[in-house]
């Protein structure tokens, strides 16, 4: 199945917006997850930034879409790296809900990153 960069930008933006909402609003209010709220809010801001960039690319990027998509993939990779670092730093205090949420998010974002890099590479070669 081939997905266009334009569609991937939309998927990425929607996912980043959902992440920002869940990490910045829902998790801090739902329960004690074991990561300080300040860190959750920073992850949420990163999600908002990625959502803004991805939605902007969806609507305005026509040429060089492969470069913009590769940038999104690298940004998502960095987000995953920060998330893994936080999981490591707060491993002893993380709730089961936090483990389930963040490991699930890492799997989903990791799969998206794979598709984004493959699509960027395919469109760059055209």
N, CA, C and O of each residue as an XYZ file, in Angstrom:
504
protein
N       0.841     -1.173      0.000
C       0.000      0.000      0.000
C       0.890      1.240      0.000
O       1.768      1.388      0.850
N       0.653      2.115     -0.950
C       1.420      3.353     -1.018
C       0.586      4.490     -0.448
O      -0.607      4.615     -0.725
N       1.234      5.296      0.340
C       0.591      6.460      0.949
C       1.338      7.690      0.475
O       2.568      7.718      0.495
N       0.610      8.698      0.053
C       1.253      9.920     -0.422
C       1.801     10.721      0.751
O       1.306     10.602      1.872
N       2.829     11.542      0.496
C       3.330     12.420      1.560
C       2.229     13.309      2.127
O       2.173     13.535      3.336
N       1.361     13.809      1.266
C       0.267     14.684      1.717
C      -0.611     13.970      2.745
O      -0.994     14.557      3.757
N      -0.924     12.707      2.482
C      -1.731     11.926      3.423
C      -0.956     11.656      4.708
O      -1.521     11.731      5.799
N       0.325     11.344      4.590
C       1.143     11.107      5.785
C       1.243     12.351      6.660
O       1.232     12.250      7.887
N       1.341     13.518      6.037
C       1.361     14.759      6.830
C       0.068     14.894      7.633
O       0.092     15.302      8.794
N      -1.042     14.556      7.018
C      -2.332     14.646      7.702
C      -2.411     13.638      8.848
O      -2.846     13.980      9.948
N      -1.995     12.406      8.595
C      -1.991     11.373      9.636
C      -1.066     11.780     10.779
O      -1.426     11.666     11.950
N       0.122     12.253     10.430
C       1.092     12.655     11.437
C       0.559     13.821     12.272
O       0.684     13.821     13.497
N      -0.026     14.799     11.614
C      -0.562     15.953     12.332
C      -1.671     15.568     13.295
O      -1.711     16.040     14.431
N      -2.572     14.706     12.834
C      -3.667     14.266     13.696
C      -3.130     13.468     14.888
O      -3.590     13.639     16.017
N      -2.164     12.605     14.628
C      -1.569     11.829     15.723
C      -0.832     12.702     16.717
O      -0.917     12.485     17.926
N      -0.106     13.693     16.210
C       0.626     14.600     17.094
C      -0.334     15.431     17.942
O      -0.068     15.700     19.113
N      -1.447     15.834     17.343
C      -2.458     16.583     18.090
C      -3.079     15.712     19.180
O      -3.297     16.173     20.300
N      -3.362     14.454     18.847
C      -3.894     13.526     19.840
C      -2.888     13.298     20.965
O      -3.257     13.269     22.139
N      -1.630     13.138     20.606
C      -0.571     12.980     21.608
C      -0.523     14.186     22.536
O      -0.457     14.036     23.756
N      -0.556     15.392     21.952
C      -0.506     16.614     22.760
C      -1.669     16.652     23.757
O      -1.489     17.026     24.916
N      -2.843     16.268     23.301
C      -4.019     16.264     24.175
C      -3.885     15.214     25.285
O      -4.128     15.505     26.456
N      -3.502     14.010     24.910
C      -3.403     12.943     25.901
C      -2.280     13.182     26.905
O      -2.472     13.010     28.109
N      -1.107     13.579     26.409
C       0.053     13.752     27.291
C      -0.038     15.045     28.094
O       0.400     15.089     29.244
N      -0.595     16.088     27.509
C      -0.624     17.380     28.179
C      -1.844     17.644     29.023
O      -1.793     18.449     29.954
N      -2.953     16.974     28.710
C      -4.203     17.258     29.418
C      -4.734     16.030     30.161
O      -5.006     16.095     31.359
N      -4.877     14.928     29.454
C      -5.532     13.759     30.044
C      -4.658     13.069     31.088
O      -5.088     12.889     32.228
N      -3.439     12.680     30.716
C      -2.585     11.947     31.668
C      -2.322     12.717     32.965
O      -2.403     12.122     34.040
N      -2.009     14.022     32.908
C      -1.774     14.725     34.176
C      -3.000     14.781     35.082
O      -2.853     14.862     36.302
N      -4.191     14.740     34.521
C      -5.405     14.830     35.330
C      -5.960     13.465     35.726
O      -6.692     13.338     36.708
N      -5.601     12.455     34.950
C      -6.197     11.140     35.139
C      -5.679     10.440     36.391
O      -6.454      9.929     37.199
N      -4.383     10.425     36.534
C      -3.784      9.678     37.635
C      -2.342     10.131     37.787
O      -1.822     10.877     36.957
N      -1.718      9.683     38.833
C      -0.279      9.922     38.994
C       0.438      8.923     38.109
O       0.455      7.726     38.398
N       1.035      9.415     37.023
C       1.662      8.508     36.056
C       3.121      8.223     36.384
O       3.685      7.248     35.887
N       3.732      9.047     37.203
C       5.122      8.806     37.584
C       6.121      9.682     36.848
O       7.318      9.622     37.127
N       5.652     10.483     35.926
C       6.492     11.475     35.250
C       5.959     12.835     35.677
O       4.752     13.068     35.612
N       6.832     13.736     36.111
C       6.348     15.056     36.542
C       5.538     15.747     35.446
O       5.847     15.641     34.260
N       4.503     16.452     35.871
C       3.634     17.146     34.925
C       4.398     18.107     34.022
O       4.021     18.297     32.866
N       5.473     18.720     34.538
C       6.259     19.648     33.714
C       6.835     18.920     32.494
O       6.859     19.463     31.390
N       7.296     17.691     32.707
C       7.834     16.899     31.596
C       6.726     16.500     30.627
O       6.917     16.525     29.411
N       5.573     16.135     31.169
C       4.444     15.796     30.302
C       4.025     17.001     29.467
O       3.703     16.863     28.287
N       4.029     18.173     30.076
C       3.644     19.376     29.331
C       4.660     19.708     28.239
O       4.281     20.198     27.175
N       5.943     19.447     28.487
C       6.951     19.658     27.444
C       6.756     18.684     26.281
O       6.888     19.070     25.120
N       6.445     17.432     26.588
C       6.130     16.474     25.523
C       4.903     16.925     24.741
O       4.841     16.781     23.520
N       3.936     17.472     25.458
C       2.729     17.968     24.809
C       3.040     19.130     23.865
O       2.502     19.200     22.759
N       3.906     20.037     24.305
C       4.304     21.153     23.434
C       5.030     20.652     22.189
O       4.846     21.192     21.099
N       5.847     19.630     22.352
C       6.514     19.036     21.186
C       5.471     18.468     20.231
O       5.584     18.629     19.016
N       4.466     17.810     20.775
C       3.378     17.283     19.948
C       2.641     18.383     19.205
O       2.308     18.231     18.029
N       2.389     19.483     19.884
C       1.720     20.615     19.224
C       2.582     21.185     18.105
O       2.074     21.532     17.039
N       3.889     21.282     18.350
C       4.796     21.783     17.319
C       4.815     20.870     16.103
O       4.776     21.339     14.965
N       4.875     19.561     16.348
C       4.851     18.606     15.245
C       3.519     18.642     14.503
O       3.487     18.522     13.278
N       2.431     18.806     15.230
C       1.116     18.890     14.589
C       1.054     20.117     13.683
O       0.593     20.027     12.546
N       1.513     21.253     14.180
C       1.505     22.480     13.380
C       2.328     22.301     12.107
O       1.884     22.662     11.017
N       3.528     21.743     12.250
C       4.394     21.550     11.093
C       3.766     20.579     10.091
O       3.751     20.849      8.890
N       3.253     19.458     10.580
C       2.684     18.452      9.688
C       1.442     18.974      8.963
O       1.292     18.772      7.758
N       0.560     19.639      9.694
C      -0.627     20.207      9.042
C      -0.229     21.283      8.025
O      -0.815     21.374      6.946
N       0.763     22.087      8.378
C       1.250     23.106      7.435
C       1.771     22.450      6.165
O       1.478     22.910      5.061
N       2.537     21.385      6.314
C       3.060     20.671      5.151
C       1.924     20.059      4.336
O       1.963     20.077      3.106
N       0.924     19.522      5.008
C      -0.213     18.927      4.308
C      -0.874     19.950      3.379
O      -1.230     19.629      2.245
N      -1.031     21.167      3.861
C      -1.751     22.171      3.088
C      -0.876     22.951      2.113
O      -1.368     23.414      1.084
N       0.423     23.106      2.418
C       1.213     24.027      1.604
C       2.422     23.440      0.880
O       2.896     24.033     -0.089
N       2.925     22.309      1.318
C       4.131     21.772      0.677
C       3.738     20.962     -0.556
O       2.964     20.010     -0.465
N       4.269     21.343     -1.684
C       4.052     20.598     -2.927
C       5.384     20.064     -3.447
O       5.538     18.865     -3.680
N       6.329     20.958     -3.623
C       7.663     20.569     -4.051
C       8.477     20.246     -2.802
O       8.234     20.778     -1.719
N       9.427     19.378     -2.985
C      10.310     18.983     -1.876
C       9.553     18.314     -0.733
O       9.979     18.391      0.419
N       8.441     17.660     -1.040
C       7.672     16.976      0.004
C       8.501     15.883      0.667
O       8.331     15.613      1.856
N       9.395     15.253     -0.089
C      10.208     14.181      0.497
C      11.136     14.724      1.581
O      11.381     14.057      2.586
N      11.647     15.929      1.373
C      12.524     16.540      2.383
C      11.726     16.897      3.633
O      12.166     16.646      4.754
N      10.554     17.485      3.429
C       9.690     17.845      4.561
C       9.247     16.600      5.320
O       9.162     16.615      6.548
N       8.964     15.523      4.593
C       8.542     14.280      5.240
C       9.690     13.643      6.012
O       9.484     13.118      7.106
N      10.884     13.684      5.461
C      12.046     13.165      6.185
C      12.276     13.964      7.464
O      12.635     13.394      8.494
N      12.071     15.278      7.403
C      12.210     16.105      8.600
C      11.207     15.669      9.669
O      11.557     15.557     10.844
N       9.965     15.426      9.260
C       8.943     14.967     10.204
C       9.356     13.628     10.819
O       9.208     13.417     12.023
N       9.873     12.731      9.985
C      10.296     11.424     10.488
C      11.419     11.573     11.508
O      11.410     10.903     12.540
N      12.390     12.449     11.227
C      13.484     12.679     12.185
C      12.954     13.319     13.467
O      13.395     12.970     14.563
N      12.012     14.253     13.335
C      11.432     14.890     14.523
C      10.679     13.862     15.366
O      10.765     13.881     16.594
N       9.946     12.973     14.712
C       9.259     11.907     15.444
C      10.249     10.965     16.117
O      10.009     10.492     17.227
N      11.348     10.700     15.448
C      12.400      9.863     16.039
C      12.972     10.532     17.290
O      13.197      9.872     18.305
N      13.202     11.830     17.214
C      13.695     12.578     18.373
C      12.680     12.541     19.516
O      13.054     12.373     20.677
N      11.388     12.698     19.183
C      10.332     12.630     20.195
C      10.377     11.265     20.891
O      10.267     11.186     22.115
N      10.538     10.200     20.116
C      10.626      8.857     20.690
C      11.861      8.725     21.585
O      11.801      8.098     22.642
N      12.969      9.314     21.160
C      14.179      9.280     21.974
C      13.991      9.975     23.312
O      14.433      9.471     24.345
N      13.342     11.119     23.298
C      13.067     11.846     24.541
C      12.126     11.029     25.425
O      12.305     10.964     26.641
N      11.132     10.412     24.810
C      10.191      9.583     25.566
C      10.908      8.405     26.224
O      10.672      8.113     27.396
N      11.774      7.735     25.481
C      12.532      6.614     26.048
C      13.415      7.098     27.202
O      13.525      6.426     28.227
N      14.037      8.255     27.033
C      14.868      8.810     28.109
C      14.035      9.074     29.363
O      14.472      8.779     30.475
N      12.839      9.629     29.185
C      11.965      9.878     30.341
C      11.523      8.568     30.989
O      11.463      8.472     32.215
N      11.216      7.566     30.178
C      10.832      6.267     30.735
C      11.976      5.678     31.551
O      11.756      5.088     32.609
N      13.190      5.840     31.056
C      14.361      5.345     31.777
C      14.568      6.124     33.079
O      14.801      5.534     34.134
N      14.480      7.444     32.994
C      14.721      8.295     34.168
C      13.704      8.050     35.280
O      14.047      8.102     36.461
N      12.459      7.785     34.905
C      11.395      7.661     35.902
C      10.855      6.230     35.997
O       9.741      6.020     36.476
N      11.632      5.257     35.548
C      11.175      3.862     35.493
C      10.651      3.353     36.841
O       9.662      2.621     36.890
N      11.304      3.737     37.908
C      10.918      3.223     39.231
C       9.581      3.769     39.709
O       8.919      3.145     40.539
N       9.176      4.933     39.193
C       7.944      5.547     39.690
C       6.785      5.494     38.691
O       5.693      5.978     38.990
N       7.008      4.915     37.512
C       5.960      4.885     36.498
C       4.821      3.944     36.868
O       5.039      2.836     37.356
N       3.609      4.411     36.624
C       2.443      3.557     36.844
C       2.300      2.590     35.672
O       2.908      2.778     34.618
N       1.495      1.560     35.870
C       1.230      0.602     34.794
C       0.579      1.306     33.606
O       0.880      0.996     32.453
N      -0.310      2.251     33.888
C      -0.963      3.016     32.819
C       0.063      3.773     31.985
O      -0.035      3.814     30.758
N       1.036      4.366     32.643
C       2.072      5.112     31.925
C       2.875      4.182     31.026
O       3.153      4.521     29.876
N       3.248      3.016     31.538
C       3.997      2.049     30.721
C       3.186      1.635     29.491
O       3.702      1.621     28.374
N       1.932      1.305     29.706
C       1.078      0.878     28.589
C       0.935      1.996     27.571
O       1.083      1.769     26.370
N       0.644      3.208     28.049
C       0.454      4.322     27.126
C       1.727      4.605     26.326
O       1.694      4.641     25.096
N       2.839      4.803     27.020
C       4.058      5.234     26.334
C       4.668      4.145     25.453
O       5.192      4.448     24.380
N       4.611      2.892     25.881
C       5.113      1.820     25.014
C       4.220      1.704     23.777
O       4.716      1.517     22.666
N       2.917      1.815     23.969
C       2.005      1.806     22.820
C       2.271      2.962     21.875
O       2.272      2.790     20.656
N       2.496      4.131     22.434
C       2.798      5.306     21.607
C       4.104      5.105     20.833
O       4.191      5.450     19.655
N       5.107      4.552     21.494
C       6.385      4.309     20.822
C       6.237      3.325     19.661
O       6.858      3.504     18.613
N       5.434      2.308     19.839
C       5.206      1.333     18.763
C       4.499      2.009     17.584
O       4.899      1.827     16.434
N       3.466      2.777     17.862
C       2.708      3.448     16.802
C       3.575      4.478     16.085
O       3.624      4.501     14.855
N       4.254      5.324     16.842
C       5.090      6.356     16.226
C       6.260      5.710     15.483
O       6.652      6.179     14.415
N       6.810      4.649     16.038
C       7.891      3.944     15.349
C       7.447      3.397     14.001
O       8.184      3.495     13.020
N       6.262      2.826     13.943
C       5.727      2.324     12.668
C       5.507      3.473     11.690
O       5.790      3.344     10.499
N       5.005      4.588     12.194
C       4.785      5.758     11.342
C       6.110      6.293     10.807
O       6.206      6.656      9.634
N       7.111      6.342     11.646
C       8.437      6.805     11.222
C       8.972      5.920     10.086
O       9.519      6.422      9.105
N       8.811      4.629     10.230
C       9.259      3.698      9.192
C       8.580      4.021      7.855
O       9.244      4.122      6.823
N       7.270      4.181      7.883
C       6.519      4.487      6.660
C       6.929      5.854      6.117
O       7.057      6.025      4.904
N       7.134      6.819      6.995
C       7.531      8.163      6.537
C       8.887      8.130      5.840
O       9.051      8.727      4.776
N       9.855      7.440      6.430
C      11.181      7.357      5.797
C      11.108      6.622      4.458
O      11.715      7.059      3.480
N      10.378      5.518      4.408
C      10.253      4.764      3.156
C       9.561      5.609      2.078
O       9.977      5.597      0.920
N       8.525      6.331      2.452
C       7.803      7.171      1.493
C       8.677      8.334      1.044
O       8.708      8.664     -0.142
N       9.379      8.950      1.972
C      10.276     10.063      1.609
C      11.341      9.589      0.636
O      11.659     10.275     -0.335
N      11.890      8.410      0.901
C      12.917      7.865      0.019
C      12.338      7.563     -1.364
O      12.969      7.877     -2.374
N      11.167      6.969     -1.425
C      10.540      6.631     -2.701
C      10.232      7.885     -3.525
O      10.417      7.897     -4.741
N       9.761      8.936     -2.854
C       9.415     10.167     -3.568
C      10.653     10.982     -3.933
O      10.627     11.759     -4.888
N      11.723     10.808     -3.186
C      12.961     11.513     -3.506
C      13.595     10.937     -4.770
O      14.248     11.655     -5.527
N      13.400      9.646     -4.992
C      13.998      8.987     -6.141
C      13.227      9.231     -7.436
O      13.722      8.914     -8.518
N      12.035      9.786     -7.339
C      11.227     10.030     -8.542
C      11.751     11.192     -9.338
O      11.188     11.532    -10.379
